[in-house]
């Protein structure tokens, strides 16, 4: 009997930090605190939700966490698959190099 692969839990966007939270992040963390310049990597954008979910499963199988956001351009809804956030552009570049080593393309973007 072949069991279907479990799909990862999907968040539509990263959970925001609570106001006045005072978390201390490890030095090598990819996370960032409010007020930092935030960057993320967009892996792909799909018109079809299932295509975005499938891409997230592939990323998860390669060891990368990801999330999905929705955006509308004209009358088209896009499901964007992203990873991050990263504290600065340099950390995002290093993450992109790791993605490319696993044959995953992406583009670094400043967080919206």
N, C-alpha and C positions, 0 to 999 in steps of 0.2 A: 504494500500500500504506500503510495506516494502522498506525503502531506504537503499542502501548499505552504509556501514560504510566508511567514508572518510579515505583515506590512508594518513599518515603524509608525509610531504615533506621530502625527503631523500637527505642527502648530502653524497657524496662518501667519503669524509674525512673532518676533521675539517678545517675551514677556517684559513689560516695562518695569524698571526699578520703582519701588515705592518712594514717595516723596520723603526726603530727609533720611533715607536709609544710609547707613554708614558702613558699607562693606569694604573690607580690605581685600584686594585682589592679589593673587600670587604674581610675582614678577614676570613669569613667562605666560601669563594668561592672555588669551585672545579677547577676553571681555573688556569692557571699558566702563568707566563711570560717567554719569551725566556731565556734560561740559567738555568732554574730550572730543577731539576730532575723530569721528567714527567713519570707518570704511567697511565695505562689505564686497563680496565677490558675487556677481551675478553669473550663474552657470548657464541658464537658458530661460526662455520665455515661450510659453505654449498657449495656444487658443483653447486646447482641450485639457480639462482638469486632470484626467486620467494620465495623460502624457507627462504632466508635471509630477504627479505622484509616482509614476514609474521611474522617472529620473531621480527622485529622492531615494527610492529603494536602491537604485544602482549606486548612488553616492554613499548610502549607508553601508552597502556591502563592501565598498572600498575604504571604509573607515572614516568617512567625512559626515559631519552633522550638517543638516540643511534645514531651511524653512521656506515657506511659500508666501508670497504676497500677491495681491491682485491689483491690477491697474487697468484703467480704461483709456484707450486712445480712439478717438472718434466713437464709433459704435461697437468697437471690438474690445472684449475683456481678455486680458492677458494674465496668465498664471506664471509668475516669475519664481524661479528656483534660485535661492541664494544661500550663501554661507557667511558666517561672521557673527557679530561685528568684530572688527579689529581696531586696536587702539590707534594705530597710525598706518600710513601708507606702506612703510617698511615691513610691518608685520603682515599686512595683506599681500605684499609681493612674495614673501616667504611662503605663505599659505598657497598662493597661486602656483609657485614652483612645485610644491608637493602635489597639487592637483594635476599639473601637467605630467608629472612623472607617472601618474596613474591614468594617463590619456583622457583627462577631463579638461576641457577648455573653459575659460571664464574671463570676465573683465572686471577690473577693480573699479568700484564706484564709491563716491562719497555718499554716506547715508543721507537719505531724504529727510 
